[in-house]
Every structure is written in C-alpha cells, then in structure tokens.
Amino acid sequence: MTISCHACRMARRLAASTPDGRTLDVYQDGPEGGIPLLFHNGTPSSGQLFRPFVAAASQRGLQMVSFSRAGYGSSTRNPGRRVADVVSDVVAALDQLGDPRFYTLGWSGGGPHALACAAMLPERLIGAATVGAKAPYDAEGLDWMAGMGQENIAAFSAAVAGDAALRTLLEEVGPSFATITPEKVAARLGNLVSDVDRSAISGESAAWLAEVFRESVRNGIWGWLDDELALVRPWGFDLGAIDPPVAIWQGAQDRNTPLAHGEWLALHIPGVHPHLLPEHGHLSLGVDSFGRILDDLLTIAPA
C-alpha cells in the first residue's frame, strides 16, 4: 500500500501487529537494506514522512521508518500508556520490517519516546538524537512550564488536572486541527512559534505539518490526549540508565519546549552530546538542520 501527501514521498505503508492485539500504522521509505532511522514525531502527530527528511536520510544510507503512536491516525489506542510503552510498539514495527538494529530521532513530544528506546533497547539501538525534547515533568530543579507558549501551558495544566479536563480542552481545539490547511498552521500554533519558527513554516514544511495534524485527529483526539497525559506522568524508565550515545538538540528561541528542558536533559543523561543553539527555535532547528543532526548522530554512534 502507498500513500501520498503534498510534502511526503510515496512511502510504503503497512499495519504492524503488537503482542497485545493492537495495530500500528507504519511508514517506511529510503534505500533498501539501509539501517532504519526510527522517527518519533511530535504532539499531536502521525507517522507520515517528510520528503526532505527522507532525502537527507537516504543520502546517508539510512532508511526512514515512522509510525503513528497509539491512538493517532489508524493506530489502535492504548489507554493509559506511559512513554515507556512505546518501546514494545517500536519492537513490533521493526520486527515486522525485519530490522534488528536502528537509530532513532525524536522531535518535541517524540523526544521522550526516543529516550525510552535509548534506555530500554540498548542491545538494538545504535544511537539517538532529540530535537526540542521535553524533560520529565517531575525533573528536580526545573520550572517545567516556564517560558512555554500559552497554548502549551493550557494543555499541560489540563493534563495535570486529569483526563476529564484535558479531554474538554482537546475536544474544543481538535476540530481546527482536523481541517487545518498549510496556510493556517502558523496561526493555529499561535504563541508557540517564535519569529524564527514562523519563518520555518512555509512551503513543504507547512504542507507536511498540516498533513500530520489532520491525520493525527482523523479518528478523534485520543492519541493526543494519551500523549499529553504520558508526558506529565512518570515516564517508566530511568534516564540515568541510558547507555547508547545520545545527542540533545535544543534552540534558545523555542516556545514549545523552553531551553531549560534541553539544559536539564544535557545534565542528566550519561555521556550526552548537547547542542544548545541560540539562533534556533522549535521548528527551525529540525527543518533547517536535519542533515547536520544526522551527520552528528552517525559520528557519535557509528554503525
């Protein structure tokens, strides 16, 4: 089966089965036989692959793989999931593709899920990178919401209050994501995007963001709800137990994930390789520097 979108390549799409009977919507593209680069997209999100990212990975001999996390798109919901629970889904997807070893990269809300792979799959993971990743909600010494845009403060405050409060909020905003167009992405993200991020939302990137937003809520707000709840609850793994090489990429002009999150992660992950960049924001860092991030990952974690 193949899929297409304005900013996506024609990609292989398949349904992977999990041990507990769920299915995952998996996307795969790139050179046959290439080491997988498992991409964890943000919150809300789905698994469609961004054409420039696939091209950059392919140039480096990597095959991009992504899947819609549980509850997003066509992936079966897993109510009450923790961040750590993504690991069994990762294993299910990679096993179905026949790939034993892999790299991973997590952007935004996908960052903690990439870190879960680093902590829990050291025998399979070669190396990991995060871009604008959240720190744990209970991170000691971190004022977790300080510096976030108002949209995130509202969403995470509701998540802390509980399922009902968050569901009420997401049911209000979800319909605007279900019909979003590329031209409306920057406005819908509101105060979460700085000027440097706003300039990065155009052309292919705006089309891809609109596509993954629409797909993320195609069957409701459940994946989004479960993502937000998982981020503010215990993640289910120990950052201090991470063994594979990890690179932390963070922009100082990030209103989605403030710089302090990247600084905290850089201090609490063993052997981490931090890249704290004053000129970048949340979106500009990934869009403008994806090739640079991959080059660094392949350097710190050679296959």
N, C-alpha and C positions, 0 to 999 in steps of 0.2 A: 504494500500500500504506500502511496506517496502523498505528500501534502505540499501546498504552496501558499505563500503569502507575499505581500509586497516586498518585504525585506528579508525573506527566507529563501534558501536554496531548496531545490527539490530534494527532500530528505527521505530516507527510509523511516517508516513509522510502524511500530509493532506494539502488541499488547504483551507485557510480561506478567507472569503469574507469581504471586507471593505465597509463601508457605501457609499463611492464614486465609487463603482463598480470595484475596483481592486481585485486582488487575491494575497495572500501571501503563500509562500512555508514554511510550519511549520513542525518542528520536535519535537517529544515527546518521552521520554524514562525514565524509573525508576519505582518505586513502585506505584501500583495503589492506588489512594487516597492520595498520598503524596502531600504536599504543593509544588506548582511549584517554581522552581528556573529558572527565565527567563534570559537566557544568551544572551548578546549582543556582538557579535564577532567584530573583528577589521575592518580595512580598507586597502585593499579590503577584502571581506569575503563572506561567505554564511552560511547557518544555520546548516550544518552537525555537529553532536555532537561527541566530543572527548571521546573515551571509558574510559580512566582513570578519566575524569571529571564526567561522568555518574556514574561510580562506587563509587567515593568519595561522590557524592550527595546521591546516593541510600543508602549508609551506614549510612547516617544521616537522612534518611526518606524523602528526597526531590526528587521530580520528575523534571528532566531537560527538559526545553522547550526552543526552539530557533526558529528563522525564518530568512530567507534571507531578509534583508532590501529591500525596494522598488528599483527595477532596477537590483538587483542581482539574478542570477540563474533564477528560474521561477517566481519570484515575479514581478508583474507589476510595471513598472516605475511610479514614482510620480515626474515629473519635477519641479524643483524649491523648493523642500521640505526643510523645516527647521529641525533642530534637534528636536524641539518640536513636529513636525508632526509624529514622531514615536509613540507617546502616543496613538493616535487613532488606529494605527495598533496593538499595544500591546493589547488594549482592545478587538479588533476584534478577535485576536488569542486566548486570554484567555476565552472570552465569548463562542467561538466555542468549546473549551475544557471543558467548564463548571466550570471554576476555578475562584472564586471571589477574593481571596487574594493570594498574591505571594511575593516572594523575587526576587531581580534582581541583576545581576552582569554584569558589562560592562568592557571589556578589550580594551585598546587602543582607537581607534575611536569609539568603542562601549561604552566607559565610559561616554561621554556626554549624550548618549541616555539613559543610566541607571539613570543619574542625572535628566533627563527630567521626568522620571517616578516618581522619588522621589519628585520632585517639583509639579507635576501636578496630581498625583494619590494618595494623602495621605490617602484616605479612603480605598484603596485596598492594597497599598504597605506596607509590614511589615518592611522591611529594605533593604538597598542597599550597594553594595561594588563596587569599581572601582579598576582596575589594570592598571597602566600606562596610566591614562586618560589625554586627552588634557584639558587645561584650555581654557576659551573663548579667541578668537583672540584679542578682544579689552580689555583684562584684564589690568587694570591700574597697572603700575609699573612692568610689566612683559615684558622682551625682548623675544617675543614668539618663534622665531626660533633659538635663541642662544643655541648652544650645540646639535642641531639636525644633523643627518647624511645628507650628500649631497643630497641623493635621496629625503628626505622629504623637504629640502629647495627648491629643484627644483619644486616639485609637488605643495607645498603650495604657492610658488611665482607665479606659473602659475595660481593657483586658485584665488589669489588676483587680478591678471591681468584680469581675466574674463573667461567666458565659452570657448571662442574660443582657447585661449592659453592653457588652461588645456586639452581640447579635443585633440589638436595637440600632446601634450606630452603623454597622455594616449594611443592614437592610435599607438604611437611608441612602448611603453613598454607593452601594453596589450597582444599582441600575445605571448610574452615569458611567461606570466602567464597562458595562455590558454593551454599550453603544458608542464608545469613545472613538473618535477619529484622530489621525495623526496631528491635525491642526489644533486639537483640543487638549493634547497631552500635557503641555507645559502649564496651561491654565488649570487643569484638573489637579495637578500636583501642588499648585499653589505655593505656599511659603516653604515647602520642602526643597525647592530648587533655588539655588543662588544664581547670580548673573552668569557665572561661568558654566553652571549646569544648564541654564536656559539656552545658552548658545549651542550646547551639545545636542539639544532635542530638535533635530531637523532632518529632512530627507529620509534616508533609510532607517536611521535610529528612531525617529518619531513613528515611522510605519511599523517597525518591529515592536516598540513599546505598546502601541495601540493594539496590535495583534495579540500579544501575550496577555494584556489586560482583559480584552474581550473574552479570550479563551478561558482565562482563569475563573471567570464567574459564569461561564456558559451553563453550568448545572447548579448554580447557587453560590452562596458566599462561604461554603463550608471549609474549603481549603484555606481561605484567607483567615477565617475565624480560628481554625486549629493552629495555623502558623503563628498568629499573634499571641495566642494563649501559651503555646510552647516556648516562645521567646522570653516570656516573663515568669516562667516556672522553672524549676530545676531542670537542667538540660539532660542529665542522666549519664554524664561521663566526666572524666577528670582532665582538665586542660593540662595539668602538670604531668600527666602520663603520656603525652604526645611524644612519639619517637621520630617519625619521619620528618624531613625538613619542611618547614612552613614559612611562607613569606606573607607578611601583613602589609597591604597597600591601603593607604588612607589619605584623603585630601583634607586640608585645613578649612576649605570653604564648603564643607559638607553639612547641610542642614537636616539631612535624613539620619545619618549616623555621625554625630559630632566627633571631632578629632580625638577627644579624650577616650573614646572607645578603642581606637586604634592604639593609642599610647598605653592603655591598660593591658590590652592583649599582648603588646610587644614586651611588657614586663613580666608576663605570667605564663608564657609558652616557652618551654625549654628549647634553646638553640634557635630561636626565631630570627628571621631576617626581615627587619622592619623597613618600610619605605613610607615615610610621613612627608607628604608633599604639600608645600604651602600654596601652590598655584592651582590646585585641583579641587573639585567638588565631588559629589557622589556619583554622578553620571559621566562627567567629563573624563574622569580617571579611567574608567573602563573603556569608553568609546575611543578615546584618543591614544591610549597606552596599552591596548591589549597585546600587541606584538611584543612590546617591551616586557610586559608581565610574564608572557610565555618564555621569552629568552632567559629571564631571570630564574624562572622555575626550572627550566632544563639545565641551568648552570648549577643551581644549588642541589638539585636532585637528578643527576644523570642516570639514565636507564641502564 
